[in-house]
Amino acid sequence: MSIYIYFSAGTYGSKGIHQFQSAVAELGICIAADEVIESGADDQALDVTVNKLITNKAARVIVCFCDGNDVQLLIKALKRRGQEDYFTIIGR
C-alpha cells in the first residue's frame, strides 16, 4: 500500500508528519511522496502539487497534516483538474 502525505509548513504539519512517517514505516506502508504547502500558496503552486500527485499514480490516498484552509486549497486544485473523486483524503 502506498500513500501521499500533504502537510502545512510550520510546527503543526512538520511535527505531525515526522511522527506519522515513523508509524507507517513500522506498518510497512510506503510513502509515495510528501508535499509541503507554504502558507499563502497561490493556485499555481497548488496546481503544480496536484499535477505531481496525478502524474505519479503510485497512490490514491492523501494523508493531510494541514490547517483547514490548506485542505480547502488542495480540494479546489483537485477540482480544477477534475480529480476530486480520484483520491481519498484523510485529514488530521
Backbone atoms as SQL, in Angstrom:
CREATE TABLE atoms (id INTEGER PRIMARY KEY, chain TEXT, resi INTEGER, resn TEXT, atom TEXT, x REAL, y REAL, z REAL);
INSERT INTO atoms VALUES
  (1, 'A', 1, 'MET', 'N', 0.839, -1.169, 0.000),
  (2, 'A', 1, 'MET', 'CA', 0.000, 0.000, 0.000),
  (3, 'A', 1, 'MET', 'C', 0.888, 1.237, 0.000),
  (4, 'A', 2, 'SER', 'N', 0.503, 2.231, -0.769),
  (5, 'A', 2, 'SER', 'CA', 1.230, 3.493, -0.840),
  (6, 'A', 2, 'SER', 'C', 0.283, 4.657, -0.560),
  (7, 'A', 3, 'ILE', 'N', 0.837, 5.701, 0.016),
  (8, 'A', 3, 'ILE', 'CA', 0.071, 6.907, 0.315),
  (9, 'A', 3, 'ILE', 'C', 0.896, 8.140, -0.049),
  (10, 'A', 4, 'TYR', 'N', 0.212, 9.251, -0.209),
  (11, 'A', 4, 'TYR', 'CA', 0.854, 10.550, -0.309),
  (12, 'A', 4, 'TYR', 'C', 0.655, 11.263, 1.017),
  (13, 'A', 5, 'ILE', 'N', 1.608, 12.098, 1.378),
  (14, 'A', 5, 'ILE', 'CA', 1.446, 12.939, 2.564),
  (15, 'A', 5, 'ILE', 'C', 1.517, 14.388, 2.105),
  (16, 'A', 6, 'TYR', 'N', 0.582, 15.171, 2.576),
  (17, 'A', 6, 'TYR', 'CA', 0.462, 16.583, 2.226),
  (18, 'A', 6, 'TYR', 'C', 0.397, 17.338, 3.535),
  (19, 'A', 7, 'PHE', 'N', 1.294, 18.306, 3.746),
  (20, 'A', 7, 'PHE', 'CA', 1.291, 18.978, 5.044),
  (21, 'A', 7, 'PHE', 'C', 1.580, 20.462, 4.946),
  (22, 'A', 8, 'SER', 'N', 1.046, 21.188, 5.925),
  (23, 'A', 8, 'SER', 'CA', 1.256, 22.627, 6.023),
  (24, 'A', 8, 'SER', 'C', 2.656, 22.899, 6.559),
  (25, 'A', 9, 'ALA', 'N', 3.292, 23.928, 6.008),
  (26, 'A', 9, 'ALA', 'CA', 4.579, 24.360, 6.540),
  (27, 'A', 9, 'ALA', 'C', 4.364, 24.874, 7.957),
  (28, 'A', 10, 'GLY', 'N', 5.315, 24.645, 8.825),
  (29, 'A', 10, 'GLY', 'CA', 5.193, 25.131, 10.196),
  (30, 'A', 10, 'GLY', 'C', 5.174, 24.005, 11.199),
  (31, 'A', 11, 'THR', 'N', 5.013, 24.371, 12.426),
  (32, 'A', 11, 'THR', 'CA', 5.125, 23.439, 13.531),
  (33, 'A', 11, 'THR', 'C', 4.126, 22.295, 13.460),
  (34, 'A', 12, 'TYR', 'N', 2.844, 22.598, 13.260),
  (35, 'A', 12, 'TYR', 'CA', 1.820, 21.555, 13.275),
  (36, 'A', 12, 'TYR', 'C', 2.091, 20.492, 12.213),
  (37, 'A', 13, 'GLY', 'N', 2.239, 20.919, 10.978),
  (38, 'A', 13, 'GLY', 'CA', 2.439, 19.959, 9.894),
  (39, 'A', 13, 'GLY', 'C', 3.743, 19.201, 10.024),
  (40, 'A', 14, 'SER', 'N', 4.799, 19.891, 10.390),
  (41, 'A', 14, 'SER', 'CA', 6.117, 19.251, 10.497),
  (42, 'A', 14, 'SER', 'C', 6.164, 18.214, 11.602),
  (43, 'A', 15, 'LYS', 'N', 5.639, 18.542, 12.773),
  (44, 'A', 15, 'LYS', 'CA', 5.627, 17.568, 13.864),
  (45, 'A', 15, 'LYS', 'C', 4.769, 16.366, 13.511),
  (46, 'A', 16, 'GLY', 'N', 3.615, 16.626, 12.964),
  (47, 'A', 16, 'GLY', 'CA', 2.704, 15.541, 12.604),
  (48, 'A', 16, 'GLY', 'C', 3.295, 14.596, 11.590),
  (49, 'A', 17, 'ILE', 'N', 3.943, 15.146, 10.586),
  (50, 'A', 17, 'ILE', 'CA', 4.462, 14.293, 9.519),
  (51, 'A', 17, 'ILE', 'C', 5.578, 13.385, 10.013),
  (52, 'A', 18, 'HIS', 'N', 6.456, 13.880, 10.866),
  (53, 'A', 18, 'HIS', 'CA', 7.566, 13.049, 11.335),
  (54, 'A', 18, 'HIS', 'C', 7.065, 11.883, 12.191),
  (55, 'A', 19, 'GLN', 'N', 6.116, 12.137, 13.047),
  (56, 'A', 19, 'GLN', 'CA', 5.552, 11.063, 13.852),
  (57, 'A', 19, 'GLN', 'C', 4.804, 10.058, 12.973),
  (58, 'A', 20, 'PHE', 'N', 4.076, 10.563, 11.992),
  (59, 'A', 20, 'PHE', 'CA', 3.312, 9.703, 11.103),
  (60, 'A', 20, 'PHE', 'C', 4.233, 8.827, 10.249),
  (61, 'A', 21, 'GLN', 'N', 5.306, 9.405, 9.726),
  (62, 'A', 21, 'GLN', 'CA', 6.254, 8.647, 8.909),
  (63, 'A', 21, 'GLN', 'C', 6.826, 7.462, 9.691),
  (64, 'A', 22, 'SER', 'N', 7.149, 7.686, 10.938),
  (65, 'A', 22, 'SER', 'CA', 7.673, 6.600, 11.775),
  (66, 'A', 22, 'SER', 'C', 6.637, 5.501, 11.963),
  (67, 'A', 23, 'ALA', 'N', 5.408, 5.905, 12.229),
  (68, 'A', 23, 'ALA', 'CA', 4.352, 4.918, 12.483),
  (69, 'A', 23, 'ALA', 'C', 4.043, 4.084, 11.243),
  (70, 'A', 24, 'VAL', 'N', 3.933, 4.723, 10.071),
  (71, 'A', 24, 'VAL', 'CA', 3.582, 3.951, 8.878),
  (72, 'A', 24, 'VAL', 'C', 4.733, 3.063, 8.418),
  (73, 'A', 25, 'ALA', 'N', 5.971, 3.470, 8.685),
  (74, 'A', 25, 'ALA', 'CA', 7.115, 2.627, 8.333),
  (75, 'A', 25, 'ALA', 'C', 7.055, 1.300, 9.080),
  (76, 'A', 26, 'GLU', 'N', 6.643, 1.360, 10.340),
  (77, 'A', 26, 'GLU', 'CA', 6.506, 0.140, 11.137),
  (78, 'A', 26, 'GLU', 'C', 5.421, -0.777, 10.592),
  (79, 'A', 27, 'LEU', 'N', 4.424, -0.194, 9.928),
  (80, 'A', 27, 'LEU', 'CA', 3.318, -0.980, 9.372),
  (81, 'A', 27, 'LEU', 'C', 3.586, -1.447, 7.939),
  (82, 'A', 28, 'GLY', 'N', 4.706, -1.035, 7.383),
  (83, 'A', 28, 'GLY', 'CA', 5.043, -1.443, 6.022),
  (84, 'A', 28, 'GLY', 'C', 4.311, -0.662, 4.941),
  (85, 'A', 29, 'ILE', 'N', 3.808, 0.509, 5.277),
  (86, 'A', 29, 'ILE', 'CA', 3.122, 1.351, 4.298),
  (87, 'A', 29, 'ILE', 'C', 4.152, 2.255, 3.629),
  (88, 'A', 30, 'CYS', 'N', 4.117, 2.301, 2.325),
  (89, 'A', 30, 'CYS', 'CA', 5.050, 3.096, 1.544),
  (90, 'A', 30, 'CYS', 'C', 4.528, 4.526, 1.388),
  (91, 'A', 31, 'ILE', 'N', 5.401, 5.483, 1.589),
  (92, 'A', 31, 'ILE', 'CA', 5.057, 6.882, 1.335),
  (93, 'A', 31, 'ILE', 'C', 5.562, 7.197, -0.075),
  (94, 'A', 32, 'ALA', 'N', 4.627, 7.330, -1.000),
  (95, 'A', 32, 'ALA', 'CA', 4.976, 7.563, -2.400),
  (96, 'A', 32, 'ALA', 'C', 5.610, 8.933, -2.591),
  (97, 'A', 33, 'ALA', 'N', 5.133, 9.922, -1.853),
  (98, 'A', 33, 'ALA', 'CA', 5.670, 11.281, -1.921),
  (99, 'A', 33, 'ALA', 'C', 5.122, 12.081, -0.768),
  (100, 'A', 34, 'ASP', 'N', 5.846, 13.116, -0.405),
  (101, 'A', 34, 'ASP', 'CA', 5.294, 14.071, 0.546),
  (102, 'A', 34, 'ASP', 'C', 5.474, 15.467, -0.033),
  (103, 'A', 35, 'GLU', 'N', 4.465, 16.272, 0.189),
  (104, 'A', 35, 'GLU', 'CA', 4.434, 17.631, -0.348),
  (105, 'A', 35, 'GLU', 'C', 4.097, 18.594, 0.771),
  (106, 'A', 36, 'VAL', 'N', 4.818, 19.687, 0.820),
  (107, 'A', 36, 'VAL', 'CA', 4.547, 20.736, 1.805),
  (108, 'A', 36, 'VAL', 'C', 3.850, 21.887, 1.095),
  (109, 'A', 37, 'ILE', 'N', 2.874, 22.459, 1.764),
  (110, 'A', 37, 'ILE', 'CA', 2.192, 23.643, 1.240),
  (111, 'A', 37, 'ILE', 'C', 2.595, 24.828, 2.106),
  (112, 'A', 38, 'GLU', 'N', 3.131, 25.831, 1.466),
  (113, 'A', 38, 'GLU', 'CA', 3.529, 27.050, 2.166),
  (114, 'A', 38, 'GLU', 'C', 2.297, 27.899, 2.453),
  (115, 'A', 39, 'SER', 'N', 2.317, 28.591, 3.556),
  (116, 'A', 39, 'SER', 'CA', 1.220, 29.478, 3.896),
  (117, 'A', 39, 'SER', 'C', 1.055, 30.539, 2.815),
  (118, 'A', 40, 'GLY', 'N', -0.166, 30.753, 2.387),
  (119, 'A', 40, 'GLY', 'CA', -0.436, 31.758, 1.363),
  (120, 'A', 40, 'GLY', 'C', -0.129, 31.299, -0.049),
  (121, 'A', 41, 'ALA', 'N', -0.009, 29.991, -0.263),
  (122, 'A', 41, 'ALA', 'CA', 0.284, 29.473, -1.604),
  (123, 'A', 41, 'ALA', 'C', -0.825, 29.867, -2.572),
  (124, 'A', 42, 'ASP', 'N', -0.451, 30.162, -3.794),
  (125, 'A', 42, 'ASP', 'CA', -1.438, 30.557, -4.797),
  (126, 'A', 42, 'ASP', 'C', -1.899, 29.342, -5.604),
  (127, 'A', 43, 'ASP', 'N', -2.869, 29.564, -6.480),
  (128, 'A', 43, 'ASP', 'CA', -3.431, 28.479, -7.287),
  (129, 'A', 43, 'ASP', 'C', -2.363, 27.778, -8.109),
  (130, 'A', 44, 'GLN', 'N', -1.419, 28.529, -8.647),
  (131, 'A', 44, 'GLN', 'CA', -0.382, 27.936, -9.488),
  (132, 'A', 44, 'GLN', 'C', 0.464, 26.936, -8.687),
  (133, 'A', 45, 'ALA', 'N', 0.836, 27.292, -7.464),
  (134, 'A', 45, 'ALA', 'CA', 1.628, 26.389, -6.626),
  (135, 'A', 45, 'ALA', 'C', 0.842, 25.116, -6.308),
  (136, 'A', 46, 'LEU', 'N', -0.452, 25.267, -6.030),
  (137, 'A', 46, 'LEU', 'CA', -1.291, 24.100, -5.749),
  (138, 'A', 46, 'LEU', 'C', -1.459, 23.227, -6.978),
  (139, 'A', 47, 'ASP', 'N', -1.589, 23.847, -8.137),
  (140, 'A', 47, 'ASP', 'CA', -1.725, 23.085, -9.376),
  (141, 'A', 47, 'ASP', 'C', -0.474, 22.255, -9.654),
  (142, 'A', 48, 'VAL', 'N', 0.696, 22.796, -9.347),
  (143, 'A', 48, 'VAL', 'CA', 1.945, 22.043, -9.517),
  (144, 'A', 48, 'VAL', 'C', 1.938, 20.810, -8.619),
  (145, 'A', 49, 'THR', 'N', 1.521, 20.997, -7.367),
  (146, 'A', 49, 'THR', 'CA', 1.445, 19.879, -6.423),
  (147, 'A', 49, 'THR', 'C', 0.471, 18.818, -6.911),
  (148, 'A', 50, 'VAL', 'N', -0.716, 19.230, -7.326),
  (149, 'A', 50, 'VAL', 'CA', -1.721, 18.281, -7.799),
  (150, 'A', 50, 'VAL', 'C', -1.229, 17.557, -9.052),
  (151, 'A', 51, 'ASN', 'N', -0.562, 18.255, -9.936),
  (152, 'A', 51, 'ASN', 'CA', -0.020, 17.607, -11.136),
  (153, 'A', 51, 'ASN', 'C', 0.970, 16.509, -10.768),
  (154, 'A', 52, 'LYS', 'N', 1.795, 16.748, -9.745),
  (155, 'A', 52, 'LYS', 'CA', 2.739, 15.717, -9.289),
  (156, 'A', 52, 'LYS', 'C', 1.981, 14.486, -8.787),
  (157, 'A', 53, 'LEU', 'N', 0.926, 14.719, -8.011),
  (158, 'A', 53, 'LEU', 'CA', 0.156, 13.606, -7.454),
  (159, 'A', 53, 'LEU', 'C', -0.533, 12.803, -8.558),
  (160, 'A', 54, 'ILE', 'N', -1.110, 13.507, -9.507),
  (161, 'A', 54, 'ILE', 'CA', -1.830, 12.839, -10.593),
  (162, 'A', 54, 'ILE', 'C', -0.870, 12.063, -11.489),
  (163, 'A', 55, 'THR', 'N', 0.262, 12.656, -11.781),
  (164, 'A', 55, 'THR', 'CA', 1.243, 12.043, -12.678),
  (165, 'A', 55, 'THR', 'C', 1.882, 10.810, -12.062),
  (166, 'A', 56, 'ASN', 'N', 2.142, 10.863, -10.753),
  (167, 'A', 56, 'ASN', 'CA', 2.820, 9.768, -10.067),
  (168, 'A', 56, 'ASN', 'C', 1.988, 8.492, -10.064),
  (169, 'A', 57, 'LYS', 'N', 0.724, 8.579, -9.787),
  (170, 'A', 57, 'LYS', 'CA', -0.229, 7.457, -9.755),
  (171, 'A', 57, 'LYS', 'C', 0.185, 6.288, -8.865),
  (172, 'A', 58, 'ALA', 'N', 1.102, 6.539, -7.937),
  (173, 'A', 58, 'ALA', 'CA', 1.541, 5.470, -7.044),
  (174, 'A', 58, 'ALA', 'C', 0.538, 5.201, -5.930),
  (175, 'A', 59, 'ALA', 'N', -0.298, 6.174, -5.642),
  (176, 'A', 59, 'ALA', 'CA', -1.230, 6.033, -4.530),
  (177, 'A', 59, 'ALA', 'C', -2.514, 6.790, -4.831),
  (178, 'A', 60, 'ARG', 'N', -3.562, 6.392, -4.138),
  (179, 'A', 60, 'ARG', 'CA', -4.846, 7.091, -4.277),
  (180, 'A', 60, 'ARG', 'C', -5.333, 7.656, -2.959),
  (181, 'A', 61, 'VAL', 'N', -4.471, 7.618, -1.952),
  (182, 'A', 61, 'VAL', 'CA', -4.805, 8.154, -0.638),
  (183, 'A', 61, 'VAL', 'C', -3.852, 9.304, -0.326),
  (184, 'A', 62, 'ILE', 'N', -4.428, 10.432, 0.102),
  (185, 'A', 62, 'ILE', 'CA', -3.641, 11.582, 0.534),
  (186, 'A', 62, 'ILE', 'C', -3.919, 11.787, 2.014),
  (187, 'A', 63, 'VAL', 'N', -2.873, 11.725, 2.818),
  (188, 'A', 63, 'VAL', 'CA', -2.992, 11.980, 4.249),
  (189, 'A', 63, 'VAL', 'C', -2.533, 13.413, 4.482),
  (190, 'A', 64, 'CYS', 'N', -3.412, 14.223, 5.061),
  (191, 'A', 64, 'CYS', 'CA', -3.128, 15.651, 5.254),
  (192, 'A', 64, 'CYS', 'C', -2.833, 15.971, 6.709),
  (193, 'A', 65, 'PHE', 'N', -1.747, 16.679, 6.924),
  (194, 'A', 65, 'PHE', 'CA', -1.439, 17.298, 8.198),
  (195, 'A', 65, 'PHE', 'C', -1.430, 18.795, 7.915),
  (196, 'A', 66, 'CYS', 'N', -2.626, 19.348, 7.805),
  (197, 'A', 66, 'CYS', 'CA', -2.787, 20.718, 7.315),
  (198, 'A', 66, 'CYS', 'C', -3.788, 21.477, 8.162),
  (199, 'A', 67, 'ASP', 'N', -3.678, 22.808, 8.075),
  (200, 'A', 67, 'ASP', 'CA', -4.767, 23.585, 8.637),
  (201, 'A', 67, 'ASP', 'C', -5.912, 23.555, 7.623),
  (202, 'A', 68, 'GLY', 'N', -7.096, 23.922, 8.070),
  (203, 'A', 68, 'GLY', 'CA', -8.300, 23.796, 7.242),
  (204, 'A', 68, 'GLY', 'C', -8.225, 24.504, 5.913),
  (205, 'A', 69, 'ASN', 'N', -7.623, 25.690, 5.890),
  (206, 'A', 69, 'ASN', 'CA', -7.524, 26.449, 4.651),
  (207, 'A', 69, 'ASN', 'C', -6.681, 25.716, 3.611),
  (208, 'A', 70, 'ASP', 'N', -5.588, 25.091, 4.050),
  (209, 'A', 70, 'ASP', 'CA', -4.727, 24.372, 3.104),
  (210, 'A', 70, 'ASP', 'C', -5.433, 23.164, 2.499),
  (211, 'A', 71, 'VAL', 'N', -6.248, 22.490, 3.287),
  (212, 'A', 71, 'VAL', 'CA', -7.022, 21.362, 2.754),
  (213, 'A', 71, 'VAL', 'C', -8.008, 21.864, 1.701),
  (214, 'A', 72, 'GLN', 'N', -8.667, 22.982, 1.981),
  (215, 'A', 72, 'GLN', 'CA', -9.613, 23.546, 1.015),
  (216, 'A', 72, 'GLN', 'C', -8.904, 23.916, -0.289),
  (217, 'A', 73, 'LEU', 'N', -7.700, 24.470, -0.186),
  (218, 'A', 73, 'LEU', 'CA', -6.932, 24.811, -1.389),
  (219, 'A', 73, 'LEU', 'C', -6.594, 23.565, -2.197),
  (220, 'A', 74, 'LEU', 'N', -6.233, 22.490, -1.511),
  (221, 'A', 74, 'LEU', 'CA', -5.937, 21.229, -2.191),
  (222, 'A', 74, 'LEU', 'C', -7.169, 20.704, -2.920),
  (223, 'A', 75, 'ILE', 'N', -8.297, 20.711, -2.249),
  (224, 'A', 75, 'ILE', 'CA', -9.533, 20.219, -2.859),
  (225, 'A', 75, 'ILE', 'C', -9.916, 21.068, -4.071),
  (226, 'A', 76, 'LYS', 'N', -9.775, 22.372, -3.976),
  (227, 'A', 76, 'LYS', 'CA', -10.062, 23.246, -5.119),
  (228, 'A', 76, 'LYS', 'C', -9.141, 22.943, -6.292),
  (229, 'A', 77, 'ALA', 'N', -7.869, 22.705, -6.008),
  (230, 'A', 77, 'ALA', 'CA', -6.917, 22.376, -7.080),
  (231, 'A', 77, 'ALA', 'C', -7.273, 21.036, -7.729),
  (232, 'A', 78, 'LEU', 'N', -7.685, 20.060, -6.924),
  (233, 'A', 78, 'LEU', 'CA', -8.120, 18.772, -7.475),
  (234, 'A', 78, 'LEU', 'C', -9.345, 18.955, -8.365),
  (235, 'A', 79, 'LYS', 'N', -10.277, 19.805, -7.944),
  (236, 'A', 79, 'LYS', 'CA', -11.481, 20.071, -8.741),
  (237, 'A', 79, 'LYS', 'C', -11.137, 20.731, -10.065),
  (238, 'A', 80, 'ARG', 'N', -10.169, 21.652, -10.054),
  (239, 'A', 80, 'ARG', 'CA', -9.766, 22.302, -11.308),
  (240, 'A', 80, 'ARG', 'C', -9.271, 21.284, -12.329),
  (241, 'A', 81, 'ARG', 'N', -8.692, 20.198, -11.855),
  (242, 'A', 81, 'ARG', 'CA', -8.195, 19.140, -12.736),
  (243, 'A', 81, 'ARG', 'C', -9.204, 18.018, -12.938),
  (244, 'A', 82, 'GLY', 'N', -10.374, 18.137, -12.335),
  (245, 'A', 82, 'GLY', 'CA', -11.388, 17.093, -12.459),
  (246, 'A', 82, 'GLY', 'C', -11.016, 15.814, -11.731),
  (247, 'A', 83, 'GLN', 'N', -10.218, 15.926, -10.678),
  (248, 'A', 83, 'GLN', 'CA', -9.715, 14.754, -9.960),
  (249, 'A', 83, 'GLN', 'C', -10.220, 14.657, -8.523),
  (250, 'A', 84, 'GLU', 'N', -11.268, 15.411, -8.186),
  (251, 'A', 84, 'GLU', 'CA', -11.726, 15.437, -6.797),
  (252, 'A', 84, 'GLU', 'C', -12.233, 14.082, -6.310),
  (253, 'A', 85, 'ASP', 'N', -12.639, 13.205, -7.201),
  (254, 'A', 85, 'ASP', 'CA', -13.127, 11.889, -6.800),
  (255, 'A', 85, 'ASP', 'C', -12.077, 10.792, -6.945),
  (256, 'A', 86, 'TYR', 'N', -10.901, 11.118, -7.467),
  (257, 'A', 86, 'TYR', 'CA', -9.860, 10.110, -7.689),
  (258, 'A', 86, 'TYR', 'C', -9.175, 9.715, -6.385),
  (259, 'A', 87, 'PHE', 'N', -8.932, 10.696, -5.527),
  (260, 'A', 87, 'PHE', 'CA', -8.195, 10.455, -4.286),
  (261, 'A', 87, 'PHE', 'C', -9.121, 10.395, -3.083),
  (262, 'A', 88, 'THR', 'N', -8.727, 9.612, -2.106),
  (263, 'A', 88, 'THR', 'CA', -9.337, 9.649, -0.789),
  (264, 'A', 88, 'THR', 'C', -8.441, 10.516, 0.068),
  (265, 'A', 89, 'ILE', 'N', -9.023, 11.533, 0.689),
  (266, 'A', 89, 'ILE', 'CA', -8.250, 12.467, 1.506),
  (267, 'A', 89, 'ILE', 'C', -8.586, 12.213, 2.967),
  (268, 'A', 90, 'ILE', 'N', -7.543, 11.982, 3.752),
  (269, 'A', 90, 'ILE', 'CA', -7.692, 11.756, 5.181),
  (270, 'A', 90, 'ILE', 'C', -6.987, 12.903, 5.881),
  (271, 'A', 91, 'GLY', 'N', -7.699, 13.596, 6.761),
  (272, 'A', 91, 'GLY', 'CA', -7.118, 14.753, 7.430),
  (273, 'A', 91, 'GLY', 'C', -7.023, 14.597, 8.915),
  (274, 'A', 92, 'ARG', 'N', -6.091, 15.325, 9.450),
  (275, 'A', 92, 'ARG', 'CA', -5.901, 15.340, 10.897),
  (276, 'A', 92, 'ARG', 'C', -5.703, 16.761, 11.315);
